[in-house]
């Protein structure tokens, strides 16, 4: 049986990779992927604590809400990025200091 600390270890690794991707990349799509990794780490924490500590389905419900919010965030974020690329021709963060055209 896998322990709680194994789940938390995977969650810490996902969270760390998400932070590193958000800091290191200058591409807006890569930054969105980093945010997705951080949200997945939080969902994994909710599910792990729900299974090992309370043994109820509360954490699963929260994880489901996180997945729905992450999907909506990805759709809206990608729509903004596509529109910005149409206007400016690039998706680099350094050139996105002004978002009005």
N, C-alpha and C positions, 0 to 999 in steps of 0.2 A: 504494500500500500504506500502511496506517495504521501509524504508529510506536508504539513502546512508550510514549513520553511522552504520546501522545494518550490511550491507555488509562489511564495513571496520572493524567492530568488529569481525566478523567471520574470516576475513582475518588475523587480528592480532593474533587471537587464533590459527589458522592454522600455521602461521609463528612461533609463540612462541613454539608450540608443536614440530615443525620440528627442531628448534634450540636445544631444550632440548633433543630430541631423538639423534641428532647428537653428542651432548656433552656427554650424559650419557651412551650411549651404546658402547660396545666394539665389537659388531658383525657387520661385513661389510654389511650384508643384511639390518639390522636395520638402518644403516647410510644412505644407499640408499633410504630407505623409508622416512627418515627425509628430504632428498633432494627433494623427490617427494612432500612432504607436503609444503615445501617452494615454489616450483615452482607452485603448485596449489594456494597458497596464492597470488602470483604475478598475475596469470591469473585471479583470482577473482577480484583483484584490477583493472585490465585493463577493464574487462567487466563492473564493477560497475561504474567506471568513464565514460566509453563510454556511458552507458545508461543514467546516471543522468546529466553529464556535457555537452557533445557534442551532444548526441542523434544521433550518427552515428555508423557505424559498424567497426570503426578502432580498438577498443578494442577487439572485437570479433575475428578479424583477428589475432591480436597479441596473444590472448589466444589460438587460433588454432595452431599457430607456437610453442607456449610453450608446448602444449600437444604433438606435433610431436617430439620436441626436448627431452621432458621427456621420451617418449617411446624409442627413440634411446639411450638415456643415460641409461635407465634401461636395455636394451638388451645388450649393450656393457659392462656395469658394471657387470651384472650377468654372462656374458661370462668370464670376468676376474676373478670373484670370484670363478666360477666353476673350472677354470684352476688352480687357486691358491690352492684350496682345494685338487685337484688331486695331486699337487706337495707336499704340506706341511701337509695336513690332518687336517687343522683347518682354521677357518675364523675369528679368533680374531685379532683385530687391533694391539694389543701389539706384536704379533709374526710376523707381516707383515712389519717389519722395512726394510727388504731387499726383493725386489721383483724379484731378479734374483736367479736362482737355482744353 
